[in-house]
Amino acid sequence: MKRLIILFILFAANSSIAQNPIISGGKIIRYENFRSGFVDARNVDVWLPDGYKLGKKYAVLYMHDGQMLFDSTHTWNHQEWGVDETMTKLQKEGRIKDCIVVAIWNIPEKRFAEYFPQKIIDSIPEVTRNKILSNQLKVNPQADNYLKFLVRELKPFIDSNYSTIRDAGHTFIMGSSMGGLISLYALCEYPGVFGGAACLSIHSPLSSFELIDKNTDADVASKFRNYLMRNLPKANTRKIYFDYGNQTGDSFYAPYQKALDSVMVLKGYTSSHWITRYFPGEDHSERSWKKRLNIPVMFLLKK
């Protein structure tokens, strides 16, 4: 069972197919092999809502695992987040700010290395750290460079080429699983850039599932919580969303999420700027995240 879940976590967000997605609302502009001085080139898709025009100003939602967001006919598991449907519906109903979505593709073989919060690695006990580096990351840690790519290269490009509101109050970041980890890490590392992070099914154990045991919390997850205690933005100055289910990979998450919630309480966050939602019966999949995507989107972008 664990072996199947490990494979799911490793590959569920990955796809090597690069056809333009078919969408039901808005328009997608693709930048193939967007070059970076910090990380490997990758595709970046920019979703624009119906009626996008230069006379308007738009908030920006940056999302990880970009190849899984729009079109299930082009994904490895025939699932998608349905970002175009959700964003189109909420904007047409006037329930959220006008917004564009920047979908950053992952590099499958470097996804763990780019999404694992890098600044906690040295604090992890050596035996566990070596297992994570060799079995999970497999290459040198890349999260800090990945965030430099987002903040120093991609965001300036987006702001220069699209009609955006550039401040943190209109710039948000979202992901699931390891993408949830890097979203929260980005908010901590660059609170002046991002006004909020949505972390769906955040992989808060941090270890791959084959490493999860009674010692994992002390070895890995607690180090991330210590980092958050030091680095979370001041309470109620930024928005933070967590959620989780109880099936497949999400079945491991309850105790780790409760520990994260305790950090949020200790830091003084209240329901105006932090929510955690539990979805019994939901699993670790794009199908589940699609069902509830409207909730974090409205939390971050509500008018």
Buried (B, 14 or more C-beta within 10 A) or exposed (E): EEEEBBEBBBEBBBBEEEEEBEBEBBEBEBBEEBEBEBBBEBBBBBBBBEEBEEEEEBBBBBBBBBBBBBBBEBBBBEBBBBBBBBBBBBBEEEBBBBBBBBBBBBBBEBBBBBBBBBBBBEBBEEEBBEBBBEBBBEEEBBBBBBBBBBBBBBBEBBBEEBBBBBEBBBBBBBBBBBBBBBBBBBBBBBBEBBBBBBBBBBBBBBBBBEBBEEEBBEBBBBBBBEBBEEBBBEBBEBBBBBBBBBBBBBBBBBEBBEBBBEBBEEBEBEEEBBBBBBBEEBBBBBBBBBBBBBBBBBBBBEE
